Amino acid sequence: MPAPTIDDLRVKQCYICSDEETYDHPQTPPRAWVHPCNCTLIAHESCLLEWIKSSQGDKERSKNALKCPQCGATYEMESDNRLSLRILNIVNKTVSNICGGVAIVTVLSTVGGCFYVICTAYGSWAVEQFLGREMYDILLTDDPSNWPWHAFLNLPLIPLSLLISRTPLFDALQVPATPFFLAWPTSSPVVETTQQRFSAHFSASPSSPLPISPSMPSFPGSLFRYPPSPLLMLIFIPVIRKLYNRSLNRLRNWALGTKPSIQRPVRRVVWDFGQMPLPLRIRVVANVAGAEDAPNNNNRQANANDAEQPNANPIPNADNNNVNADENADPNNANALAAERAVDLTHLSLGRTLIETLSLPWIANRAGRALARLAVYFPLLRRILAIRQPRWHGGAVPPPLGAASYPAFWAGMSEARRVWTAVKVGLGLVWGGSAAWAESDPVWWRNAIGLGLYIAAKDCIDLYHLWLTKRELETRRLKTRPFVGIDVGELDLVSREERENRLNSVLL
């Protein structure tokens, strides 16, 4: 006799939403039921999929997201999990782990470097205080370049030696002067080197500045100069950023099939160091939505708290309301939000955030160099990047206003002409920048373009990753199992006569 299946049950009760369905009175419209484990728990497939998505969005519960809370059996799931999605998930997790490790090493190195500098400065001051100024000038001096190599090892040990000498472990080192002698071996005097440095410094004559030719352009720039000055770019950056974000949102809604919303949902950002014994977690909540989102947020929090309970008790009514609310909402928007949680767009690693943000200047420099190399083969790109050789006049950097910086330029002008000329000079400064900016190779321009291309490419990759994740969530199906290894007496099964009567009623 084959093992009974979920279709043989007389009464079905979802352990998530507590909704019941009898064999004689099925729900309309019908909802798919699933028995994915080895115990007697059954649930609606939609409720269980929503539970799994909610659990996978939390790192603490993601490990047991695909396990039964009662028997611990692993759920078998079928979905369109493409190879490209798996590769992107692995790359995303690897980059987060690497950036987190690099951030920890950087923080420890910075703190260690600051600690080393403080200990060295304290050791230098302690040597001066303990040995006197004259001996200090003979052994060290105030110039660290005169210090012998072992001074950089011994000076930081002085405060550590003092601290260690006050511990019960080193009772023999109670004399305050002992650490100085233990940490400072014999050293040759550096007074001769100091005298030579001072003598060379005061005997050297300062170099004369290079002359600047007054035959340079009158104005540092014009309204038709390309590229515009960095000051003008700073003015237009907010506008460009707003247009870019609007275009990116439209592309995102088109790719994910979501509807643009007037009010954005609550943005929750959780930064942590990943899988650590004592995770440092910083939670930032930006309430950018209206008050109508508050009930949904409360339900989500209730879901998160209730899902952590490892028992088979039904979920309270708050979860039931949340499930019904999710059913009435747009499924594309719900899947898109679940995909965002799955790819950690709202749960960012602190290390990855720091590394990516602090690496932007380096990335811009490398991208600008790459564009400059490509411009060698593409003349149009060279014109767009405005690559040119600096045109310095007289071999020195020109003054900010060019020839207008000299009083002779303004001599002989009437008051009205001076005002008009000053206005033109001011407009030229705003648009083209100073003479140094106008006559130099605008490296910053190609670096800015390269950084913009990098950000656009990164956003496109993130959007593709999000689309793959949403597609995988939409194609998820849970495999149902027969009640193998379960006592049939514990199940309320439908009799053969009832099944035949229902079949006959359907045929009639």
C-alpha positions in Angstrom: 0.0 0.0 0.0 1.5 3.3 -1.0 2.1 6.0 1.6 -0.6 8.6 1.9 0.0 12.0 0.5 -1.3 15.5 1.3 -4.3 14.9 -1.0 -5.5 12.1 1.4 -5.9 14.4 4.4 -9.5 15.2 5.5 -8.5 18.5 7.2 -5.6 20.6 6.2 -4.3 23.4 8.4 -1.5 25.7 7.5 0.9 26.0 10.4 1.9 29.5 9.2 -1.4 31.3 8.7 -3.6 28.8 10.7 -6.1 28.6 7.8 -8.0 25.3 7.4 -9.4 23.5 4.5 -11.6 20.4 4.6 -11.8 17.7 2.0 -15.5 18.3 1.4 -15.2 22.1 1.2 -12.1 23.1 -0.7 -11.2 26.8 -0.8 -12.2 28.9 -3.8 -10.0 29.8 -5.5 -7.9 26.8 -4.7 -4.6 27.3 -3.0 -1.7 24.9 -3.4 -0.8 22.8 -0.3 2.6 21.3 0.4 4.1 18.8 2.8 7.9 19.4 2.4 9.2 17.6 5.4 9.1 14.3 7.4 6.7 15.3 10.1 3.0 16.2 10.1 3.3 19.9 9.4 1.7 21.1 6.2 1.3 24.7 4.8 0.2 26.7 1.9 3.0 26.8 -0.7 2.6 30.6 -0.9 2.8 31.0 2.9 5.9 28.8 3.1 7.6 30.6 0.2 7.0 33.9 1.9 8.3 32.5 5.2 11.5 31.4 3.4 12.0 34.7 1.7 11.6 36.5 5.0 14.1 34.2 6.7 16.6 34.5 3.9 16.6 38.3 4.3 17.9 37.9 7.9 21.5 36.6 8.3 20.7 35.1 11.7 17.8 33.0 10.3 19.1 32.4 6.8 20.9 29.2 7.9 17.6 27.5 8.8 15.4 29.1 6.2 15.1 25.8 4.2 14.6 23.6 7.3 11.4 22.5 9.0 11.1 24.2 12.4 9.8 20.9 14.0 11.7 18.0 12.5 14.6 19.8 11.0 14.2 18.2 7.5 15.7 20.2 4.6 13.1 21.5 2.1 13.7 20.5 -1.5 13.1 23.5 -3.8 13.0 23.8 -7.6 13.6 27.1 -9.3 15.2 28.7 -12.3 18.5 29.1 -10.6 20.8 30.0 -13.5 24.5 29.6 -13.5 25.1 33.3 -13.9 23.0 34.0 -10.8 25.0 31.5 -8.8 28.3 33.0 -10.0 27.1 36.5 -9.1 26.0 35.4 -5.7 29.4 33.8 -5.1 31.2 36.9 -6.4 29.1 39.2 -4.2 29.7 37.1 -1.1 33.4 36.8 -1.8 33.8 40.6 -2.4 32.0 41.3 0.8 34.2 38.9 2.8 37.4 40.3 1.2 36.3 43.9 1.8 35.4 43.1 5.4 38.8 41.5 6.0 40.6 44.4 4.3 38.6 46.9 6.4 39.5 45.1 9.6 43.2 45.0 8.7 43.1 48.7 7.7 41.4 49.7 11.0 43.9 47.6 13.0 46.8 49.0 11.0 45.6 52.5 11.5 45.0 52.1 15.2 48.3 50.3 15.5 50.1 53.1 13.6 48.6 55.8 15.8 49.5 53.8 18.9 53.1 53.4 17.6 53.4 57.2 16.9 52.0 58.0 20.3 54.3 55.6 22.1 57.3 56.8 20.1 56.5 60.5 20.9 56.1 59.6 24.5 59.4 57.6 24.5 61.2 60.6 23.0 59.7 63.0 25.6 60.5 60.5 28.4 64.2 60.2 27.3 64.5 64.0 27.3 62.9 64.3 30.7 64.9 61.4 32.2 68.3 62.0 30.6 68.2 65.8 30.3 68.2 68.1 27.3 71.9 67.9 26.6 72.1 64.1 26.5 68.9 64.1 24.5 70.5 66.3 21.8 73.5 64.1 21.7 71.6 60.8 21.4 68.4 61.8 19.4 67.7 65.5 18.7 64.3 66.8 17.7 64.8 65.7 14.1 63.7 62.1 13.6 65.9 61.8 10.5 68.9 62.0 12.8 67.7 59.0 14.9 69.6 55.7 14.7 67.6 52.8 13.4 67.2 51.1 16.8 65.5 54.3 18.2 62.4 53.5 16.2 62.3 50.1 18.1 63.4 51.2 21.5 61.4 54.4 21.9 57.9 52.7 21.6 59.1 50.1 24.2 59.6 52.7 26.9 55.9 53.3 27.8 55.3 49.6 27.4 58.2 48.8 29.7 56.9 51.3 32.3 53.5 49.7 32.2 54.9 46.1 32.4 57.1 47.1 35.3 54.1 48.0 37.4 52.5 44.6 37.1 53.0 41.9 39.7 54.5 39.6 37.0 57.7 41.8 36.9 58.3 42.7 40.6 62.0 43.1 39.9 61.3 46.0 37.5 59.8 48.4 40.0 62.5 51.0 39.5 61.2 53.6 37.1 64.6 54.1 35.4 65.1 50.5 34.6 63.0 50.4 31.4 65.0 53.2 29.9 68.3 51.4 30.2 66.8 48.0 29.1 65.2 49.5 26.0 68.1 51.8 25.1 71.5 50.3 24.1 74.7 52.3 23.5 74.4 54.6 20.6 76.9 56.9 18.8 76.3 60.6 19.2 74.5 62.4 16.3 75.6 65.9 17.2 78.0 66.1 14.2 75.2 65.2 11.8 73.0 67.8 13.4 75.6 70.5 13.0 76.1 69.6 9.3 72.4 69.7 8.6 72.0 73.2 10.2 75.1 74.5 8.4 73.8 73.2 5.0 70.4 74.7 5.7 71.5 78.2 6.5 74.3 78.4 3.9 71.9 77.5 1.0 70.5 80.4 -1.0 66.9 80.3 -1.9 66.1 79.8 -5.6 64.6 82.7 -7.5 61.2 82.1 -9.0 60.9 81.9 -12.8 59.6 85.0 -14.5 56.1 85.0 -15.9 55.5 86.6 -19.3 52.8 89.3 -19.3 51.9 88.3 -22.9 49.5 85.6 -21.8 45.7 85.5 -22.4 43.8 88.3 -20.7 41.2 86.1 -19.2 41.6 82.7 -17.5 38.8 81.3 -19.6 35.8 82.0 -21.8 32.2 80.9 -21.9 33.0 78.7 -24.9 36.0 76.9 -23.4 35.8 73.1 -23.0 35.8 71.4 -20.6 34.1 73.6 -18.0 35.7 74.4 -14.7 35.4 72.0 -11.7 33.4 74.8 -9.9 30.8 74.7 -12.7 30.8 70.9 -12.5 30.1 71.0 -8.8 27.1 73.2 -9.5 25.7 70.8 -12.1 26.5 67.6 -10.3 23.2 67.6 -8.2 21.2 68.0 -11.4 23.1 65.3 -13.2 22.7 63.0 -10.3 19.0 63.6 -10.1 18.5 62.9 -13.8 20.7 59.8 -13.5 18.8 58.4 -10.6 15.5 59.1 -12.3 16.6 57.3 -15.4 18.0 54.4 -13.4 14.7 54.0 -11.5 12.8 53.9 -14.8 15.2 51.3 -16.1 14.8 49.3 -12.9 11.0 49.4 -13.1 11.1 48.3 -16.7 13.5 45.5 -16.1 11.8 44.2 -13.0 8.2 44.8 -14.1 7.4 46.9 -11.1 5.2 50.0 -10.9 6.8 53.3 -9.9 5.6 54.4 -6.5 5.2 58.0 -5.4 6.5 57.3 -1.9 9.5 55.1 -1.4 9.4 52.4 1.3 11.3 52.6 4.6 15.0 52.1 3.8 16.7 49.9 6.4 20.5 49.7 6.2 22.3 47.2 8.4 26.1 47.4 8.4 28.0 44.6 10.1 31.4 42.9 9.9 29.9 39.6 8.7 30.3 36.3 10.4 32.2 37.2 13.6 32.0 36.0 17.2 31.0 39.5 18.3 29.4 41.2 15.3 29.5 45.0 15.2 26.1 46.1 13.8 25.1 49.6 12.9 21.4 50.0 12.0 20.2 53.0 10.1 16.5 53.6 9.5 15.5 56.3 7.0 11.8 57.0 7.3 11.2 58.3 3.9 7.7 56.9 3.4 4.4 58.0 4.8 2.7 56.9 7.9 0.7 54.4 5.9 3.7 52.1 5.7 3.9 51.8 9.5 1.5 48.8 9.8 3.3 46.9 7.1 6.6 47.5 8.9 5.1 46.3 12.2 3.9 43.2 10.5 7.3 42.5 9.0 8.9 42.9 12.4 6.3 40.5 13.9 7.1 38.0 11.1 10.8 38.3 11.9 10.2 37.7 15.6 7.8 34.8 15.2 9.8 33.1 12.5 12.7 32.6 15.0 10.5 30.3 17.2 11.6 26.7 16.5 8.2 25.2 17.3 5.2 24.1 15.3 2.8 26.5 16.9 0.7 28.6 14.4 1.7 32.1 13.6 -0.3 34.8 15.4 -2.9 36.9 13.6 -0.3 39.6 12.7 1.3 37.2 10.3 -2.0 36.2 8.8 -2.7 39.8 8.1 0.7 40.3 6.6 0.2 37.3 4.3 -3.1 38.6 3.1 -1.6 42.1 2.6 1.2 40.6 0.5 -1.4 38.7 -1.6 -3.3 41.9 -2.3 -0.2 43.9 -3.1 1.5 43.9 -6.5 3.5 40.5 -6.7 6.1 42.1 -8.9 6.9 44.8 -6.3 6.9 42.2 -3.5 9.3 39.9 -5.4 11.5 42.9 -6.2 11.7 43.8 -2.6 12.5 40.2 -1.7 15.2 40.2 -4.4 16.8 43.3 -2.9 17.0 41.6 0.5 18.4 38.5 -1.1 21.3 40.3 -2.8 22.0 42.4 0.3 21.2 45.7 -1.2 19.7 46.8 2.1 22.1 44.9 4.3 25.5 46.3 3.5 28.7 45.2 5.1 30.5 48.0 6.9 33.9 46.9 5.5 32.6 46.7 2.0 31.0 50.2 2.3 34.2 51.7 3.6 36.4 50.1 1.0 34.2 50.9 -1.9 33.7 54.5 -0.8 37.4 55.2 0.0 38.5 53.5 -3.2 36.6 55.8 -5.5 39.5 58.3 -6.0 41.8 55.4 -7.0 39.1 53.9 -9.3 38.6 57.3 -10.9 42.3 57.7 -11.5 42.6 54.2 -13.1 39.5 54.7 -15.2 40.9 58.1 -16.4 44.2 56.4 -17.3 42.4 53.7 -19.3 40.4 56.4 -21.2 43.6 58.3 -22.0 45.1 55.1 -23.4 42.0 54.5 -25.5 42.1 58.1 -26.8 45.4 57.3 -28.6 43.4 55.2 -31.0 40.2 57.2 -31.2 40.6 60.9 -32.1 36.9 61.6 -31.2 37.5 60.3 -27.7 40.5 62.5 -27.4 38.4 65.5 -28.2 35.8 64.5 -25.7 38.4 64.1 -23.0 40.1 67.4 -24.0 43.5 65.8 -23.7 46.2 68.4 -24.4 49.7 69.5 -23.4 50.0 72.3 -20.8 50.6 75.6 -22.5 52.6 77.4 -19.9 54.0 80.8 -20.9 57.5 81.6 -19.8 58.0 78.1 -18.3 56.0 78.9 -15.1 52.4 78.5 -14.0 50.5 81.6 -14.9 48.7 83.7 -12.3 45.0 83.1 -11.7 43.8 85.9 -13.9 46.5 85.8 -16.5 47.5 89.2 -17.8 44.6 90.7 -15.8 46.6 89.9 -12.6 49.0 92.8 -13.4 48.1 96.4 -12.5 49.4 97.5 -16.0 46.5 95.7 -17.6 43.9 97.8 -15.8 45.8 101.1 -16.3 44.2 103.5 -18.7 40.7 101.9 -18.5 37.6 103.9 -17.7 35.4 102.9 -14.7 32.7 101.5 -16.9 35.2 99.4 -18.9 36.8 98.2 -15.7 33.4 97.0 -14.4 32.6 95.3 -17.7 36.0 93.7 -17.8 35.7 92.5 -14.2 32.4 90.9 -15.0 33.9 89.1 -18.0 36.8 87.9 -15.9 34.4 86.6 -13.2 32.3 84.8 -15.7 35.4 83.3 -17.2 36.6 82.1 -13.8 33.3 80.4 -13.1 33.1 78.7 -16.5 36.7 78.0 -17.5 38.5 78.3 -14.2 41.8 80.1 -13.5 44.6 80.4 -16.1 46.2 77.3 -14.6 43.1 75.2 -15.1 42.4 76.6 -18.5 45.9 76.0 -19.9 46.6 72.6 -18.2 45.7 69.1 -19.2 42.3 68.4 -17.6 43.1 65.1 -15.9 40.2 65.6 -13.5 37.8 65.7 -16.5 38.7 62.3 -17.8 38.8 60.9 -14.3 35.3 62.2 -13.7 34.1 60.7 -16.9 35.8 57.4 -16.1 34.2 57.4 -12.6 30.8 58.0 -14.1 31.2 55.1 -16.5 32.3 52.9 -13.6 29.3 53.8 -11.6 27.0 53.3 -14.5 28.5 49.9 -15.3 28.3 48.8 -11.6 24.7 49.9 -11.4 23.9 47.8 -14.6 25.6 44.8 -13.1 23.7 45.2 -9.8 20.4 45.6 -11.7 21.1 42.4 -13.7 21.9 40.6 -10.5 18.6 41.9 -9.1 16.7 40.7 -12.1 18.2 37.2 -11.9 17.4 37.0 -8.2 13.8 38.1 -8.8 13.4 35.6 -11.6 14.7 32.8 -9.3 12.2 33.8 -6.6 9.3 33.8 -9.0 10.1 30.3 -10.3 10.4 28.7 -6.9 8.3 25.6 -6.3 8.4 23.3 -3.2 8.4 19.5 -3.7 5.7 17.7 -1.7 6.5 14.4 0.0 4.4 11.4 1.0 3.9 10.7 4.7 6.6 8.0 4.7 7.6 6.7 8.2 4.6 8.4 9.9 1.9 6.4 11.7 -1.2 6.4 9.6 -3.3 6.5 12.7 -2.1 10.0 13.5 -3.5 11.3 10.2 -7.1 12.1 9.5 -7.3 10.5 6.1 -10.1 10.5 3.5 -11.8 7.1 3.1 -12.0 5.4 -0.3 -15.8 5.8 -0.3 -15.6 9.5 0.2 -13.0 9.9 -2.6 -15.2 7.8 -4.9 -18.3 9.9 -4.0 -16.5 13.1 -4.7 -15.2 11.8 -8.0 -18.7 10.8 -9.1 -20.1 14.2 -8.1 -17.5 15.9 -10.2 -18.1 13.7 -13.2 -21.9 14.3 -12.9 
